[in-house]
Amino acid sequence: MQPCHSSPIQRCMKTMTCKELGGPCDQKLSAGSWDEMVQTMVTHVMSNHPETAEAMKKMHEQDPKKWGRETKPKWDAAPEA
């Protein structure tokens, strides 16, 4: 079987929990790219954790790249499914 990244047709997915991404719950979130995961996480947090969304908004206002700096290495290390 070929690795996901060697085939342009096959799309690799990674799955991480809300908690692994800095949120409060164990809901599994899946995405095919870092940018897609960011959008998935934002949607999940805004819909399910308004208090966390507010804290993330404040963090973003203070340092817009902090969450990405802290979280993208976890994404990079997550196994492809």
Secondary structure, DSSP 4 states (H G I P E B T S, - for coil): ---GGG-SSSPP-EEEETTTTTSSS--EEEESSHHHHHHHHHHHHHHH-HHHHHHHHHHHHH-TTHHHHHHHHHHHHSPB-
